[in-house]
């Protein structure tokens, strides 16, 4: 195998950074299979969202974000990281392999983003009104382009209003579905769980009951519509295709965009409802005018500090491969 065996401490540190990637409902749907000088990034379908994400599109995008964090962390440690995308029909869970080489003595360009992996947060409230300056916006567009995706800012107020209407339309479709509400409620959890959407232990039973029982699309849709229309920067991250390898690329592009934004003092959140509902996605595609929308992103400057989001320990998502096999399953030795 190309490369040389890296110390376990290095591998664990890379994966500790990987698990800080964003994911839908904070499901953290990844497994990292470690063997010799390689890390295989695999989808953990036990954490899939079959109603919200029936094709595993966002699950794969999240794994792509984690992959980008591995690349950034490797660069910080002066390691060469050669990535091969591996989505295969026979083994769809295995998404990418990172082959780690010996210390190169010089950091890859991604290394400058390393300190922002732990600073990146999802900010769901209204941003300050100031827009990103043109130079910063160009940086975000370039960050997506480098990873094989395109970032299309919805730069006019009319385009934002149209996108905001689509967000509300997506909200209405999702909240009208009892199965979708039950799935959302199932991922509302105490911070002690290390994953999911944080709700205090005291409030969780009532909050979950309300979500399961009531169609709150009117309230949520109005709120999200206002967030979209009032976003300093609202942009669609798009890819040329819409296959699994495109989703992995979208994830890497998204994470690079998020880290570049964080470097400039900005944070982001997602209004993916129009992409999660197929008939609404086509309308967003027409609005953007090119490619397949994968993420609808709002970017701006937070008005208040953002608390940490719980993460599972890296050891919970590492499988040591001592079999020599290349499959994505959980064979091998779980790190304890």
C-alpha positions in Angstrom: 0.0 0.0 0.0 1.2 3.5 -0.8 2.3 5.6 2.1 3.6 4.6 5.5 1.9 3.6 8.7 1.1 6.6 10.9 1.0 6.5 14.7 -2.4 5.7 16.1 -2.3 9.1 17.9 -2.1 10.9 14.5 -5.0 8.8 13.1 -7.2 9.5 16.1 -6.4 13.2 16.0 -7.5 13.3 12.3 -10.7 11.5 13.1 -11.3 13.7 16.2 -11.3 16.6 13.7 -13.5 14.7 11.2 -16.3 14.2 13.7 -16.7 18.0 14.1 -18.3 18.1 10.6 -22.0 19.1 10.3 -24.8 16.6 9.7 -28.6 16.7 9.3 -30.2 16.5 12.7 -26.7 16.1 14.1 -26.9 12.4 13.3 -23.1 12.1 12.8 -23.6 9.3 10.2 -20.0 8.1 9.7 -17.6 5.3 10.4 -13.9 5.5 9.9 -12.2 2.2 9.0 -8.5 2.4 9.7 -5.8 0.2 8.2 -2.1 0.7 7.8 -1.7 4.2 6.2 -5.3 4.6 5.1 -8.6 5.8 6.5 -11.8 4.7 4.8 -14.6 7.1 5.2 -17.8 5.0 5.4 -21.5 5.9 5.7 -23.2 4.6 8.8 -26.7 3.8 7.6 -27.9 2.9 11.1 -28.0 6.7 11.4 -29.9 7.4 8.2 -33.0 9.6 8.0 -35.3 7.5 5.7 -38.0 10.2 5.6 -36.1 13.4 5.6 -33.3 12.0 3.4 -34.6 8.9 1.6 -31.7 8.7 -0.9 -29.0 9.3 1.7 -28.0 12.4 -0.2 -27.4 14.5 2.9 -25.9 11.6 4.8 -23.2 11.3 2.1 -22.7 15.0 2.0 -22.1 15.0 5.7 -19.5 12.2 5.2 -17.9 14.4 2.5 -17.6 17.2 5.1 -15.9 14.8 7.5 -13.5 13.8 4.7 -12.6 17.5 4.2 -11.8 17.8 7.9 -9.4 14.9 7.6 -7.6 16.5 4.7 -7.4 19.8 6.7 -6.1 18.1 9.8 -3.6 16.0 7.8 -2.2 19.2 6.3 -1.9 20.7 9.7 0.3 17.8 10.8 2.4 18.0 7.6 1.0 14.7 6.3 0.3 14.0 2.7 -3.3 12.9 2.2 -4.2 11.3 -1.1 -7.9 10.9 -1.6 -9.7 8.4 -3.8 -13.5 8.6 -4.0 -14.9 5.1 -3.7 -18.7 5.1 -4.0 -19.3 1.7 -5.6 -22.6 0.0 -6.5 -21.6 -3.2 -4.7 -20.3 -1.4 -1.5 -22.2 1.9 -1.4 -21.3 2.6 2.2 -17.6 3.0 1.5 -17.3 6.5 0.2 -13.6 7.5 0.1 -10.2 6.3 1.1 -7.5 8.7 2.4 -4.0 7.3 2.0 -1.6 9.0 4.5 2.0 9.6 3.5 5.0 10.4 5.6 5.4 14.0 6.8 6.0 16.1 3.7 7.8 19.0 5.5 5.3 21.5 3.9 1.6 21.9 4.6 -0.9 21.6 1.8 -3.0 24.7 1.2 -5.8 23.3 3.4 -3.6 23.6 6.5 -4.4 27.3 6.9 -8.0 26.2 7.7 -7.2 23.8 10.5 -7.7 26.2 13.4 -11.2 26.9 12.2 -12.5 23.3 12.3 -13.2 23.6 16.0 -14.5 27.2 15.7 -17.1 26.5 13.0 -20.7 26.4 14.3 -24.2 26.3 12.8 -26.0 29.6 13.7 -29.7 29.3 13.3 -30.8 32.8 14.4 -30.8 36.1 12.4 -27.4 37.4 11.4 -26.3 41.0 11.7 -27.4 43.0 8.6 -24.0 43.6 7.1 -23.3 41.6 3.9 -20.1 39.8 3.2 -17.8 42.0 1.2 -17.2 41.1 -2.5 -13.7 39.8 -1.8 -15.0 37.4 0.9 -17.9 36.2 -1.3 -15.3 35.6 -4.1 -13.3 33.5 -1.7 -16.4 31.4 -0.8 -17.2 30.8 -4.5 -13.6 29.8 -5.2 -13.6 27.4 -2.2 -16.5 25.6 -3.8 -15.0 25.6 -7.2 -11.7 24.1 -6.0 -13.7 21.1 -4.7 -15.6 20.6 -8.0 -18.8 22.3 -7.0 -20.4 25.7 -7.6 -21.7 28.3 -5.2 -24.4 30.5 -6.6 -25.2 33.6 -4.5 -28.9 34.7 -4.8 -27.8 38.3 -5.0 -31.0 40.2 -5.7 -33.8 40.8 -3.2 -36.3 39.2 -5.6 -34.2 36.1 -5.9 -34.0 35.9 -2.1 -37.8 36.3 -1.8 -38.4 33.6 -4.4 -36.0 31.2 -2.5 -37.7 32.2 0.8 -41.1 31.2 -0.7 -39.6 27.8 -1.7 -38.3 27.3 1.9 -41.8 27.9 3.3 -43.2 25.5 0.6 -40.7 22.8 1.7 -41.6 23.4 5.4 -45.3 22.9 4.6 -44.7 19.7 2.7 -42.5 18.2 5.5 -44.6 19.2 8.5 -47.8 17.8 6.9 -46.1 14.4 6.9 -46.6 12.6 10.3 -43.7 10.2 9.5 -41.4 13.2 9.0 -42.5 14.7 12.3 -41.9 11.4 14.2 -38.4 11.1 12.7 -37.6 14.7 13.7 -38.9 14.0 17.2 -36.8 10.8 17.5 -33.6 12.9 17.1 -34.5 15.4 19.7 -32.2 14.4 22.6 -30.4 15.5 25.7 -26.9 17.0 25.2 -25.6 14.1 27.2 -26.4 11.7 24.3 -23.6 13.2 22.2 -25.7 13.5 19.1 -29.1 14.7 17.8 -30.9 18.0 18.2 -30.3 19.3 21.7 -33.3 19.6 24.0 -33.0 19.8 27.8 -33.9 16.7 29.6 -36.7 18.5 31.4 -38.3 19.9 28.2 -37.7 16.9 25.9 -40.9 14.9 26.6 -43.2 17.8 25.9 -41.2 19.1 22.9 -41.2 15.7 21.3 -44.9 15.2 21.9 -45.6 18.6 20.3 -43.5 17.9 17.3 -45.0 14.5 16.7 -48.6 15.7 17.1 -48.9 19.1 15.5 -48.3 20.5 12.0 -46.4 23.6 12.8 -45.6 24.5 9.2 -47.4 27.9 9.4 -45.2 29.1 12.3 -42.0 27.4 11.2 -42.5 28.4 7.6 -43.0 32.0 8.4 -39.9 32.0 10.6 -37.7 30.3 8.0 -39.1 32.5 5.2 -38.0 35.5 7.2 -34.5 34.1 7.9 -34.1 33.3 4.2 -35.3 36.7 2.9 -33.2 38.5 5.5 -30.0 36.6 5.0 -27.0 38.8 4.3 -25.8 36.1 2.0 -28.0 33.3 0.6 -26.4 30.9 -1.8 -27.0 27.5 -3.4 -24.2 25.0 -3.4 -24.6 23.0 -6.7 -22.9 20.1 -8.5 -23.0 19.2 -12.2 -24.4 15.7 -11.4 -26.6 14.2 -8.7 -24.9 10.8 -8.0 -23.2 9.6 -4.8 -19.7 10.8 -5.9 -21.2 14.2 -6.6 -22.6 14.3 -3.1 -19.2 13.4 -1.6 -17.7 16.3 -3.6 -20.5 18.6 -2.4 -19.7 17.7 1.2 -16.0 18.5 0.7 -16.9 21.8 -1.0 -19.4 22.7 1.7 -16.9 22.2 4.5 -14.3 24.2 2.7 -16.8 27.0 2.2 -17.7 26.9 5.9 -14.1 26.9 7.1 -13.2 29.8 4.7 -16.3 31.7 6.0 -15.3 31.0 9.6 -11.8 32.3 8.8 -13.5 35.6 7.8 -15.5 35.8 11.0 -18.7 34.4 9.4 -20.9 31.4 10.3 -23.6 29.6 8.4 -26.8 27.6 8.6 -28.9 25.6 6.2 -32.4 26.0 4.7 -32.5 22.7 2.8 -36.2 22.2 2.8 -36.6 23.1 -0.9 -34.0 20.5 -1.7 -35.3 17.8 0.5 -38.7 18.0 -1.2 -38.3 16.8 -4.8 -41.0 18.9 -6.5 -39.7 22.0 -4.8 -36.1 21.2 -5.6 -36.9 21.5 -9.3 -38.2 25.0 -8.7 -35.0 25.9 -6.9 -33.0 24.5 -9.7 -34.9 26.7 -12.1 -34.2 29.7 -9.9 -30.5 29.0 -9.7 -30.4 28.2 -13.4 -27.5 25.7 -13.4 -26.5 22.3 -11.8 -28.2 20.3 -9.1 -28.8 22.2 -5.8 -27.4 20.2 -2.9 -27.4 22.8 0.0 -29.1 26.1 0.5 -26.8 28.1 2.7 -27.2 31.3 4.6 -24.0 33.0 5.7 -23.5 36.0 7.9 -22.0 37.4 11.1 -23.5 36.0 14.3 -25.0 38.4 16.9 -24.1 36.2 19.9 -21.9 33.4 20.9 -22.8 29.9 19.7 -22.6 27.1 22.2 -20.7 23.9 21.5 -22.7 21.0 19.9 -22.2 17.6 21.4 -20.2 15.1 19.4 -19.6 11.4 19.9 -16.0 10.5 20.9 -13.8 9.6 18.0 -13.2 6.1 19.4 -16.9 5.4 19.0 -16.6 5.8 15.2 -13.3 4.1 14.5 -13.0 0.5 13.3 -9.5 -0.9 13.1 -9.2 -3.1 10.0 -6.9 -6.1 10.8 -8.4 -8.3 8.1 -6.9 -6.8 5.0 -10.3 -6.7 3.4 -11.6 -3.6 1.7 -15.3 -3.8 2.6 -17.1 -1.0 4.5 -18.7 -3.1 7.1 -17.9 -3.2 10.8 -15.6 -6.2 10.6 -12.3 -5.7 12.4 -11.7 -4.3 15.9 -13.6 -1.5 17.4 -11.3 0.9 19.2 -12.2 1.0 22.9 
